[in-house]
Amino acid sequence: MDSRRDKERFRYRADRGDILRGSVPVIASGGAKLPGHFAEIFTAGCADAALAASIFHDNISAHRELKEFLAGAANSGQIAVPNSLH
């Protein structure tokens, strides 16, 4: 994963097929400004995890808001949540 300083969204350069075939977890870091950017990186970007410190430090989103958004996205089937997190 690559990050962008403009916080427009996560940017990913790896080939989706390479990511899906790999055994190393992919962690997105930097670039998120909105909760929707996390849903995008977990689906289109194939990330296993994403760091959210910048949106919390910049007071863009609260922990609870992001957690509730991701729970709603998981409940609607937009993103998959590992069984260990249920």
Phi and psi restraints in degrees (range 20) as a CNS / XPLOR table:
assign (resid 1 and name C) (resid 2 and name N)
       (resid 2 and name CA) (resid 2 and name C) 1.0 -124.9 20.0 2
assign (resid 2 and name N) (resid 2 and name CA)
       (resid 2 and name C) (resid 3 and name N) 1.0 152.6 20.0 2
assign (resid 2 and name C) (resid 3 and name N)
       (resid 3 and name CA) (resid 3 and name C) 1.0 -114.6 20.0 2
assign (resid 3 and name N) (resid 3 and name CA)
       (resid 3 and name C) (resid 4 and name N) 1.0 155.8 20.0 2
assign (resid 3 and name C) (resid 4 and name N)
       (resid 4 and name CA) (resid 4 and name C) 1.0 -118.5 20.0 2
assign (resid 4 and name N) (resid 4 and name CA)
       (resid 4 and name C) (resid 5 and name N) 1.0 138.0 20.0 2
assign (resid 4 and name C) (resid 5 and name N)
       (resid 5 and name CA) (resid 5 and name C) 1.0 -78.9 20.0 2
assign (resid 5 and name N) (resid 5 and name CA)
       (resid 5 and name C) (resid 6 and name N) 1.0 -13.3 20.0 2
assign (resid 5 and name C) (resid 6 and name N)
       (resid 6 and name CA) (resid 6 and name C) 1.0 -83.3 20.0 2
assign (resid 6 and name N) (resid 6 and name CA)
       (resid 6 and name C) (resid 7 and name N) 1.0 -5.4 20.0 2
assign (resid 6 and name C) (resid 7 and name N)
       (resid 7 and name CA) (resid 7 and name C) 1.0 57.4 20.0 2
assign (resid 7 and name N) (resid 7 and name CA)
       (resid 7 and name C) (resid 8 and name N) 1.0 34.1 20.0 2
assign (resid 7 and name C) (resid 8 and name N)
       (resid 8 and name CA) (resid 8 and name C) 1.0 -77.0 20.0 2
assign (resid 8 and name N) (resid 8 and name CA)
       (resid 8 and name C) (resid 9 and name N) 1.0 -31.9 20.0 2
assign (resid 8 and name C) (resid 9 and name N)
       (resid 9 and name CA) (resid 9 and name C) 1.0 168.9 20.0 2
assign (resid 9 and name N) (resid 9 and name CA)
       (resid 9 and name C) (resid 10 and name N) 1.0 171.7 20.0 2
assign (resid 9 and name C) (resid 10 and name N)
       (resid 10 and name CA) (resid 10 and name C) 1.0 -68.2 20.0 2
assign (resid 10 and name N) (resid 10 and name CA)
       (resid 10 and name C) (resid 11 and name N) 1.0 148.4 20.0 2
assign (resid 10 and name C) (resid 11 and name N)
       (resid 11 and name CA) (resid 11 and name C) 1.0 -119.1 20.0 2
assign (resid 11 and name N) (resid 11 and name CA)
       (resid 11 and name C) (resid 12 and name N) 1.0 131.8 20.0 2
assign (resid 11 and name C) (resid 12 and name N)
       (resid 12 and name CA) (resid 12 and name C) 1.0 -124.7 20.0 2
assign (resid 12 and name N) (resid 12 and name CA)
       (resid 12 and name C) (resid 13 and name N) 1.0 135.9 20.0 2
assign (resid 12 and name C) (resid 13 and name N)
       (resid 13 and name CA) (resid 13 and name C) 1.0 -113.5 20.0 2
assign (resid 13 and name N) (resid 13 and name CA)
       (resid 13 and name C) (resid 14 and name N) 1.0 -15.4 20.0 2
assign (resid 13 and name C) (resid 14 and name N)
       (resid 14 and name CA) (resid 14 and name C) 1.0 -71.0 20.0 2
assign (resid 14 and name N) (resid 14 and name CA)
       (resid 14 and name C) (resid 15 and name N) 1.0 148.8 20.0 2
assign (resid 14 and name C) (resid 15 and name N)
       (resid 15 and name CA) (resid 15 and name C) 1.0 -69.9 20.0 2
assign (resid 15 and name N) (resid 15 and name CA)
       (resid 15 and name C) (resid 16 and name N) 1.0 131.7 20.0 2
assign (resid 15 and name C) (resid 16 and name N)
       (resid 16 and name CA) (resid 16 and name C) 1.0 -55.1 20.0 2
assign (resid 16 and name N) (resid 16 and name CA)
       (resid 16 and name C) (resid 17 and name N) 1.0 -40.6 20.0 2
assign (resid 16 and name C) (resid 17 and name N)
       (resid 17 and name CA) (resid 17 and name C) 1.0 -63.5 20.0 2
assign (resid 17 and name N) (resid 17 and name CA)
       (resid 17 and name C) (resid 18 and name N) 1.0 -40.2 20.0 2
assign (resid 17 and name C) (resid 18 and name N)
       (resid 18 and name CA) (resid 18 and name C) 1.0 -63.1 20.0 2
assign (resid 18 and name N) (resid 18 and name CA)
       (resid 18 and name C) (resid 19 and name N) 1.0 -41.3 20.0 2
assign (resid 18 and name C) (resid 19 and name N)
       (resid 19 and name CA) (resid 19 and name C) 1.0 -64.3 20.0 2
assign (resid 19 and name N) (resid 19 and name CA)
       (resid 19 and name C) (resid 20 and name N) 1.0 -46.7 20.0 2
assign (resid 19 and name C) (resid 20 and name N)
       (resid 20 and name CA) (resid 20 and name C) 1.0 -66.2 20.0 2
assign (resid 20 and name N) (resid 20 and name CA)
       (resid 20 and name C) (resid 21 and name N) 1.0 -28.0 20.0 2
assign (resid 20 and name C) (resid 21 and name N)
       (resid 21 and name CA) (resid 21 and name C) 1.0 -84.1 20.0 2
assign (resid 21 and name N) (resid 21 and name CA)
       (resid 21 and name C) (resid 22 and name N) 1.0 -16.5 20.0 2
assign (resid 21 and name C) (resid 22 and name N)
       (resid 22 and name CA) (resid 22 and name C) 1.0 -78.4 20.0 2
assign (resid 22 and name N) (resid 22 and name CA)
       (resid 22 and name C) (resid 23 and name N) 1.0 161.3 20.0 2
assign (resid 22 and name C) (resid 23 and name N)
       (resid 23 and name CA) (resid 23 and name C) 1.0 -111.2 20.0 2
assign (resid 23 and name N) (resid 23 and name CA)
       (resid 23 and name C) (resid 24 and name N) 1.0 1.4 20.0 2
assign (resid 23 and name C) (resid 24 and name N)
       (resid 24 and name CA) (resid 24 and name C) 1.0 -97.4 20.0 2
assign (resid 24 and name N) (resid 24 and name CA)
       (resid 24 and name C) (resid 25 and name N) 1.0 129.1 20.0 2
assign (resid 24 and name C) (resid 25 and name N)
       (resid 25 and name CA) (resid 25 and name C) 1.0 -61.1 20.0 2
assign (resid 25 and name N) (resid 25 and name CA)
       (resid 25 and name C) (resid 26 and name N) 1.0 143.2 20.0 2
assign (resid 25 and name C) (resid 26 and name N)
       (resid 26 and name CA) (resid 26 and name C) 1.0 -102.9 20.0 2
assign (resid 26 and name N) (resid 26 and name CA)
       (resid 26 and name C) (resid 27 and name N) 1.0 124.4 20.0 2
assign (resid 26 and name C) (resid 27 and name N)
       (resid 27 and name CA) (resid 27 and name C) 1.0 -119.6 20.0 2
assign (resid 27 and name N) (resid 27 and name CA)
       (resid 27 and name C) (resid 28 and name N) 1.0 120.0 20.0 2
assign (resid 27 and name C) (resid 28 and name N)
       (resid 28 and name CA) (resid 28 and name C) 1.0 -82.9 20.0 2
assign (resid 28 and name N) (resid 28 and name CA)
       (resid 28 and name C) (resid 29 and name N) 1.0 136.7 20.0 2
assign (resid 28 and name C) (resid 29 and name N)
       (resid 29 and name CA) (resid 29 and name C) 1.0 -135.6 20.0 2
assign (resid 29 and name N) (resid 29 and name CA)
       (resid 29 and name C) (resid 30 and name N) 1.0 123.2 20.0 2
assign (resid 29 and name C) (resid 30 and name N)
       (resid 30 and name CA) (resid 30 and name C) 1.0 78.0 20.0 2
assign (resid 30 and name N) (resid 30 and name CA)
       (resid 30 and name C) (resid 31 and name N) 1.0 153.4 20.0 2
assign (resid 30 and name C) (resid 31 and name N)
       (resid 31 and name CA) (resid 31 and name C) 1.0 103.2 20.0 2
assign (resid 31 and name N) (resid 31 and name CA)
       (resid 31 and name C) (resid 32 and name N) 1.0 -14.7 20.0 2
assign (resid 31 and name C) (resid 32 and name N)
       (resid 32 and name CA) (resid 32 and name C) 1.0 -83.9 20.0 2
assign (resid 32 and name N) (resid 32 and name CA)
       (resid 32 and name C) (resid 33 and name N) 1.0 137.2 20.0 2
assign (resid 32 and name C) (resid 33 and name N)
       (resid 33 and name CA) (resid 33 and name C) 1.0 -123.0 20.0 2
assign (resid 33 and name N) (resid 33 and name CA)
       (resid 33 and name C) (resid 34 and name N) 1.0 -29.0 20.0 2
assign (resid 33 and name C) (resid 34 and name N)
       (resid 34 and name CA) (resid 34 and name C) 1.0 -122.8 20.0 2
assign (resid 34 and name N) (resid 34 and name CA)
       (resid 34 and name C) (resid 35 and name N) 1.0 152.0 20.0 2
assign (resid 34 and name C) (resid 35 and name N)
       (resid 35 and name CA) (resid 35 and name C) 1.0 -54.8 20.0 2
assign (resid 35 and name N) (resid 35 and name CA)
       (resid 35 and name C) (resid 36 and name N) 1.0 -34.8 20.0 2
assign (resid 35 and name C) (resid 36 and name N)
       (resid 36 and name CA) (resid 36 and name C) 1.0 -61.8 20.0 2
assign (resid 36 and name N) (resid 36 and name CA)
       (resid 36 and name C) (resid 37 and name N) 1.0 -25.5 20.0 2
assign (resid 36 and name C) (resid 37 and name N)
       (resid 37 and name CA) (resid 37 and name C) 1.0 -64.7 20.0 2
assign (resid 37 and name N) (resid 37 and name CA)
       (resid 37 and name C) (resid 38 and name N) 1.0 -29.4 20.0 2
assign (resid 37 and name C) (resid 38 and name N)
       (resid 38 and name CA) (resid 38 and name C) 1.0 -72.0 20.0 2
assign (resid 38 and name N) (resid 38 and name CA)
       (resid 38 and name C) (resid 39 and name N) 1.0 -43.0 20.0 2
assign (resid 38 and name C) (resid 39 and name N)
       (resid 39 and name CA) (resid 39 and name C) 1.0 -59.9 20.0 2
assign (resid 39 and name N) (resid 39 and name CA)
       (resid 39 and name C) (resid 40 and name N) 1.0 -40.5 20.0 2
assign (resid 39 and name C) (resid 40 and name N)
       (resid 40 and name CA) (resid 40 and name C) 1.0 -63.5 20.0 2
assign (resid 40 and name N) (resid 40 and name CA)
       (resid 40 and name C) (resid 41 and name N) 1.0 -45.0 20.0 2
assign (resid 40 and name C) (resid 41 and name N)
       (resid 41 and name CA) (resid 41 and name C) 1.0 -71.5 20.0 2
assign (resid 41 and name N) (resid 41 and name CA)
       (resid 41 and name C) (resid 42 and name N) 1.0 -27.8 20.0 2
assign (resid 41 and name C) (resid 42 and name N)
       (resid 42 and name CA) (resid 42 and name C) 1.0 -77.0 20.0 2
assign (resid 42 and name N) (resid 42 and name CA)
       (resid 42 and name C) (resid 43 and name N) 1.0 -21.3 20.0 2
assign (resid 42 and name C) (resid 43 and name N)
       (resid 43 and name CA) (resid 43 and name C) 1.0 -102.6 20.0 2
assign (resid 43 and name N) (resid 43 and name CA)
       (resid 43 and name C) (resid 44 and name N) 1.0 -75.1 20.0 2
assign (resid 43 and name C) (resid 44 and name N)
       (resid 44 and name CA) (resid 44 and name C) 1.0 -64.7 20.0 2
assign (resid 44 and name N) (resid 44 and name CA)
       (resid 44 and name C) (resid 45 and name N) 1.0 -34.3 20.0 2
assign (resid 44 and name C) (resid 45 and name N)
       (resid 45 and name CA) (resid 45 and name C) 1.0 -87.6 20.0 2
assign (resid 45 and name N) (resid 45 and name CA)
       (resid 45 and name C) (resid 46 and name N) 1.0 -11.2 20.0 2
assign (resid 45 and name C) (resid 46 and name N)
       (resid 46 and name CA) (resid 46 and name C) 1.0 60.1 20.0 2
assign (resid 46 and name N) (resid 46 and name CA)
       (resid 46 and name C) (resid 47 and name N) 1.0 28.2 20.0 2
assign (resid 46 and name C) (resid 47 and name N)
       (resid 47 and name CA) (resid 47 and name C) 1.0 -76.8 20.0 2
assign (resid 47 and name N) (resid 47 and name CA)
       (resid 47 and name C) (resid 48 and name N) 1.0 147.6 20.0 2
assign (resid 47 and name C) (resid 48 and name N)
       (resid 48 and name CA) (resid 48 and name C) 1.0 -89.0 20.0 2
assign (resid 48 and name N) (resid 48 and name CA)
       (resid 48 and name C) (resid 49 and name N) 1.0 -24.4 20.0 2
assign (resid 48 and name C) (resid 49 and name N)
       (resid 49 and name CA) (resid 49 and name C) 1.0 -155.0 20.0 2
assign (resid 49 and name N) (resid 49 and name CA)
       (resid 49 and name C) (resid 50 and name N) 1.0 160.9 20.0 2
assign (resid 49 and name C) (resid 50 and name N)
       (resid 50 and name CA) (resid 50 and name C) 1.0 -145.9 20.0 2
assign (resid 50 and name N) (resid 50 and name CA)
       (resid 50 and name C) (resid 51 and name N) 1.0 137.8 20.0 2
assign (resid 50 and name C) (resid 51 and name N)
       (resid 51 and name CA) (resid 51 and name C) 1.0 -84.1 20.0 2
assign (resid 51 and name N) (resid 51 and name CA)
       (resid 51 and name C) (resid 52 and name N) 1.0 139.3 20.0 2
assign (resid 51 and name C) (resid 52 and name N)
       (resid 52 and name CA) (resid 52 and name C) 1.0 -122.7 20.0 2
assign (resid 52 and name N) (resid 52 and name CA)
       (resid 52 and name C) (resid 53 and name N) 1.0 11.1 20.0 2
assign (resid 52 and name C) (resid 53 and name N)
       (resid 53 and name CA) (resid 53 and name C) 1.0 -56.3 20.0 2
assign (resid 53 and name N) (resid 53 and name CA)
       (resid 53 and name C) (resid 54 and name N) 1.0 -40.1 20.0 2
assign (resid 53 and name C) (resid 54 and name N)
       (resid 54 and name CA) (resid 54 and name C) 1.0 -64.8 20.0 2
assign (resid 54 and name N) (resid 54 and name CA)
       (resid 54 and name C) (resid 55 and name N) 1.0 -38.6 20.0 2
assign (resid 54 and name C) (resid 55 and name N)
       (resid 55 and name CA) (resid 55 and name C) 1.0 -72.8 20.0 2
assign (resid 55 and name N) (resid 55 and name CA)
       (resid 55 and name C) (resid 56 and name N) 1.0 -25.5 20.0 2
assign (resid 55 and name C) (resid 56 and name N)
       (resid 56 and name CA) (resid 56 and name C) 1.0 -77.7 20.0 2
assign (resid 56 and name N) (resid 56 and name CA)
       (resid 56 and name C) (resid 57 and name N) 1.0 -45.2 20.0 2
assign (resid 56 and name C) (resid 57 and name N)
       (resid 57 and name CA) (resid 57 and name C) 1.0 -65.1 20.0 2
assign (resid 57 and name N) (resid 57 and name CA)
       (resid 57 and name C) (resid 58 and name N) 1.0 -34.3 20.0 2
assign (resid 57 and name C) (resid 58 and name N)
       (resid 58 and name CA) (resid 58 and name C) 1.0 -87.2 20.0 2
assign (resid 58 and name N) (resid 58 and name CA)
       (resid 58 and name C) (resid 59 and name N) 1.0 5.1 20.0 2
assign (resid 58 and name C) (resid 59 and name N)
       (resid 59 and name CA) (resid 59 and name C) 1.0 56.4 20.0 2
assign (resid 59 and name N) (resid 59 and name CA)
       (resid 59 and name C) (resid 60 and name N) 1.0 34.8 20.0 2
assign (resid 59 and name C) (resid 60 and name N)
       (resid 60 and name CA) (resid 60 and name C) 1.0 -79.8 20.0 2
assign (resid 60 and name N) (resid 60 and name CA)
       (resid 60 and name C) (resid 61 and name N) 1.0 -38.0 20.0 2
assign (resid 60 and name C) (resid 61 and name N)
       (resid 61 and name CA) (resid 61 and name C) 1.0 -147.8 20.0 2
assign (resid 61 and name N) (resid 61 and name CA)
       (resid 61 and name C) (resid 62 and name N) 1.0 145.6 20.0 2
assign (resid 61 and name C) (resid 62 and name N)
       (resid 62 and name CA) (resid 62 and name C) 1.0 -87.4 20.0 2
assign (resid 62 and name N) (resid 62 and name CA)
       (resid 62 and name C) (resid 63 and name N) 1.0 157.9 20.0 2
assign (resid 62 and name C) (resid 63 and name N)
       (resid 63 and name CA) (resid 63 and name C) 1.0 -52.7 20.0 2
assign (resid 63 and name N) (resid 63 and name CA)
       (resid 63 and name C) (resid 64 and name N) 1.0 -48.6 20.0 2
assign (resid 63 and name C) (resid 64 and name N)
       (resid 64 and name CA) (resid 64 and name C) 1.0 -60.6 20.0 2
assign (resid 64 and name N) (resid 64 and name CA)
       (resid 64 and name C) (resid 65 and name N) 1.0 -42.2 20.0 2
assign (resid 64 and name C) (resid 65 and name N)
       (resid 65 and name CA) (resid 65 and name C) 1.0 -61.4 20.0 2
assign (resid 65 and name N) (resid 65 and name CA)
       (resid 65 and name C) (resid 66 and name N) 1.0 -45.4 20.0 2
assign (resid 65 and name C) (resid 66 and name N)
       (resid 66 and name CA) (resid 66 and name C) 1.0 -65.9 20.0 2
assign (resid 66 and name N) (resid 66 and name CA)
       (resid 66 and name C) (resid 67 and name N) 1.0 -42.6 20.0 2
assign (resid 66 and name C) (resid 67 and name N)
       (resid 67 and name CA) (resid 67 and name C) 1.0 -62.2 20.0 2
assign (resid 67 and name N) (resid 67 and name CA)
       (resid 67 and name C) (resid 68 and name N) 1.0 -43.5 20.0 2
assign (resid 67 and name C) (resid 68 and name N)
       (resid 68 and name CA) (resid 68 and name C) 1.0 -66.4 20.0 2
assign (resid 68 and name N) (resid 68 and name CA)
       (resid 68 and name C) (resid 69 and name N) 1.0 -39.2 20.0 2
assign (resid 68 and name C) (resid 69 and name N)
       (resid 69 and name CA) (resid 69 and name C) 1.0 -61.8 20.0 2
assign (resid 69 and name N) (resid 69 and name CA)
       (resid 69 and name C) (resid 70 and name N) 1.0 -47.6 20.0 2
assign (resid 69 and name C) (resid 70 and name N)
       (resid 70 and name CA) (resid 70 and name C) 1.0 -66.2 20.0 2
assign (resid 70 and name N) (resid 70 and name CA)
       (resid 70 and name C) (resid 71 and name N) 1.0 -36.1 20.0 2
assign (resid 70 and name C) (resid 71 and name N)
       (resid 71 and name CA) (resid 71 and name C) 1.0 -64.2 20.0 2
assign (resid 71 and name N) (resid 71 and name CA)
       (resid 71 and name C) (resid 72 and name N) 1.0 -41.6 20.0 2
assign (resid 71 and name C) (resid 72 and name N)
       (resid 72 and name CA) (resid 72 and name C) 1.0 -64.8 20.0 2
assign (resid 72 and name N) (resid 72 and name CA)
       (resid 72 and name C) (resid 73 and name N) 1.0 -40.5 20.0 2
assign (resid 72 and name C) (resid 73 and name N)
       (resid 73 and name CA) (resid 73 and name C) 1.0 -64.6 20.0 2
assign (resid 73 and name N) (resid 73 and name CA)
       (resid 73 and name C) (resid 74 and name N) 1.0 -37.8 20.0 2
assign (resid 73 and name C) (resid 74 and name N)
       (resid 74 and name CA) (resid 74 and name C) 1.0 -68.5 20.0 2
assign (resid 74 and name N) (resid 74 and name CA)
       (resid 74 and name C) (resid 75 and name N) 1.0 -42.2 20.0 2
assign (resid 74 and name C) (resid 75 and name N)
       (resid 75 and name CA) (resid 75 and name C) 1.0 -65.0 20.0 2
assign (resid 75 and name N) (resid 75 and name CA)
       (resid 75 and name C) (resid 76 and name N) 1.0 -31.2 20.0 2
assign (resid 75 and name C) (resid 76 and name N)
       (resid 76 and name CA) (resid 76 and name C) 1.0 -86.1 20.0 2
assign (resid 76 and name N) (resid 76 and name CA)
       (resid 76 and name C) (resid 77 and name N) 1.0 -3.5 20.0 2
assign (resid 76 and name C) (resid 77 and name N)
       (resid 77 and name CA) (resid 77 and name C) 1.0 85.4 20.0 2
assign (resid 77 and name N) (resid 77 and name CA)
       (resid 77 and name C) (resid 78 and name N) 1.0 6.1 20.0 2
assign (resid 77 and name C) (resid 78 and name N)
       (resid 78 and name CA) (resid 78 and name C) 1.0 -68.6 20.0 2
assign (resid 78 and name N) (resid 78 and name CA)
       (resid 78 and name C) (resid 79 and name N) 1.0 -34.8 20.0 2
assign (resid 78 and name C) (resid 79 and name N)
       (resid 79 and name CA) (resid 79 and name C) 1.0 -133.9 20.0 2
assign (resid 79 and name N) (resid 79 and name CA)
       (resid 79 and name C) (resid 80 and name N) 1.0 154.5 20.0 2
assign (resid 79 and name C) (resid 80 and name N)
       (resid 80 and name CA) (resid 80 and name C) 1.0 -96.0 20.0 2
assign (resid 80 and name N) (resid 80 and name CA)
       (resid 80 and name C) (resid 81 and name N) 1.0 140.3 20.0 2
assign (resid 80 and name C) (resid 81 and name N)
       (resid 81 and name CA) (resid 81 and name C) 1.0 -116.5 20.0 2
assign (resid 81 and name N) (resid 81 and name CA)
       (resid 81 and name C) (resid 82 and name N) 1.0 127.9 20.0 2
assign (resid 81 and name C) (resid 82 and name N)
       (resid 82 and name CA) (resid 82 and name C) 1.0 -57.1 20.0 2
assign (resid 82 and name N) (resid 82 and name CA)
       (resid 82 and name C) (resid 83 and name N) 1.0 147.1 20.0 2
assign (resid 82 and name C) (resid 83 and name N)
       (resid 83 and name CA) (resid 83 and name C) 1.0 -56.2 20.0 2
assign (resid 83 and name N) (resid 83 and name CA)
       (resid 83 and name C) (resid 84 and name N) 1.0 -30.2 20.0 2
assign (resid 83 and name C) (resid 84 and name N)
       (resid 84 and name CA) (resid 84 and name C) 1.0 -66.4 20.0 2
assign (resid 84 and name N) (resid 84 and name CA)
       (resid 84 and name C) (resid 85 and name N) 1.0 -16.6 20.0 2
assign (resid 84 and name C) (resid 85 and name N)
       (resid 85 and name CA) (resid 85 and name C) 1.0 -98.9 20.0 2
assign (resid 85 and name N) (resid 85 and name CA)
       (resid 85 and name C) (resid 86 and name N) 1.0 -3.5 20.0 2
